[in-house]
Amino acid sequence: MKPEEVAGVLGPKLGDKLLGVDPFEGTAGRVRFDRSGALAMFTSARDDLGFAHLSMVGGIDWVDHREVVYALWSDGAKQYLLLSTNVPVDDPHVESASGVWPSAAWHEREAWEMVDITFDHHPDLRHLLMPDGYAFHPLLRSFKLHEPEELEVKSRHV
């Protein structure tokens, strides 16, 4: 599948929520979309394009905005497709993909915890790597290392 074909399928479904489909070496392309069309994007990528497996969700802090990147796989096409949306720093949230791809749940928890991107309607958005009560997001560029005595962290007993 080529980026032009991806755009031809997604364009009518997403309208102005589809911001572009760029070539990306070794994939079917990189789809840029407006976050308000996230659920339609996810559903169309799965149902109309056949990308039934979500391999990864990651967050990037670009200082002036944050980006959420999704890597999808199609068994039929034997190809990856990348999805990308920007979220503003002052309102970093996007719809959860876990309703479309259950495998997104853990990845979204990590992106929330590390980069402070909230995934709306996530079934269980809680700490995955850091202890409960940890209020910092270590992969934000604004994150400063703290001395242990400056941190007040609740212990989690498993």
N, C-alpha and C positions, 0 to 999 in steps of 0.2 A: 504494500500500500504506500502511496506517495502523499506528501503534504497536500497537494491539490485535491486528491480524492477525499482526504480527511475533511478539508474545508468544504467540499461539495456536499458532504453528508451533514456536517455540523451546522453549516450556515443557515439553512432553512429552519433547523430546530432551535437554534440559539439567537438568531437575529443579531441585534447590536450587542448582545452579551459576549459574542465571539469577537475577540480583539485581533486575532490573527493566527495563522498556522505557519510556522517557520520551519525550513529544513533543519534537521539536526542529524548529523552523520550517524549512520547505523540504526536509525529509528524511522518510524512512520512520520515523525515530525514533532515539533514542540507547539502545543496549543496554548495560546494565551487567552484567558477569559476573565470577564468581570465577575467578582465574587458573588454578586447578587444572582448570577445564573449558575451557581455551583451545582445544585441538585440536578438541574436539567443537563448540565455538562456531564456529570457522572453517569446518569442514566443513559444518555445517548451514546457515550463512549462504550458502555457495556452492551447495550441492546442493539444499537444500530451499527457499531463498528466492530463488535466482537471482542473487545478487550475485557475479558471476564476475570482477569486476575490483577489485583493491585499488589505490586511488589514493595512499594515504599512511599511514604509521605515524609517530607522533610520541610523544615522551616529555615529561612535565612534572614538575618537581620542586616539590612542595608543602611542602617542608621535613620534615613529619612522615611523609610517604609520597610515592611517585611514582605517576604515572598513565601508562598507555599507551593511546593513542587511535588507532583505525584508521578510515579513511574508505573505504567500499566503494561501488561503482557497479553498478547493474543496467541493462543495455541494454534488457531487456524492460519493466521498470517505469519506466525513465527517471528514476530516483531514486537518491539517496545514502542510505546507512545508516551510522550511526556506532556503533562498538563501543568500549567503555571498560572497563579493568580496573585495579585498584590493586595495587601491589606494595610491600611494606614496605621501608624504608630499609636495614634490616640484612640483607635477603635479596632484593635487587632483580632477580628473574628471572621470566621467563614463557616458555612454549613459543614457538618460532619459527613464524611463519605462512608461511614460505617454501616449505614442503612443499605447502601448499594454493594459495598465490598466489606464484609465483616472483618477482613484482615486489616482494615484501616484503624481499628480501635486502638491497638497498641502503639502504632506509629503516631497517631494523633496525640495520644497521652504524652509521648516523648517530646513531640514538637511543642505542646502546651507547656510542659515542664521546663524545657531547655530554652525556648525562644519566646514564650509568653504569647502564643497564638491560641485563642479560644475557638473550639469547634462546637458550634451550636448544635444542640440536640444529640450530643455524644452520650452514649448509654452509661458511661462510667468514667468521667473525666476526673481522675485523681492521680496522685503521685505514683510514678512507676519506678524511678531510679533514686530520687531523693527522699529523705524522711518526711513523714507527715508534718505539716507546720513550716516547712522550709519555704520562705517567702521570696527567694531570689530565683533568677533565671540565668544559669551560668553561661549560656551561649549568646546572650545579648552583648553587644559591643560595649554597652555602658556598665556591664558587670565589673565590680571591683572585688578583688580578693579581700577577705576579712580575716582578722585574727579570730581564733576559736572562741575567745572570751567575749567577743562582740556578738556572737550568734546565740540566739535562744531558739533551740529546735526541740520539738516534742519527740519523744522516742516512740517508735512503733514496736509493739510486742507481737510477734507472729507465733 
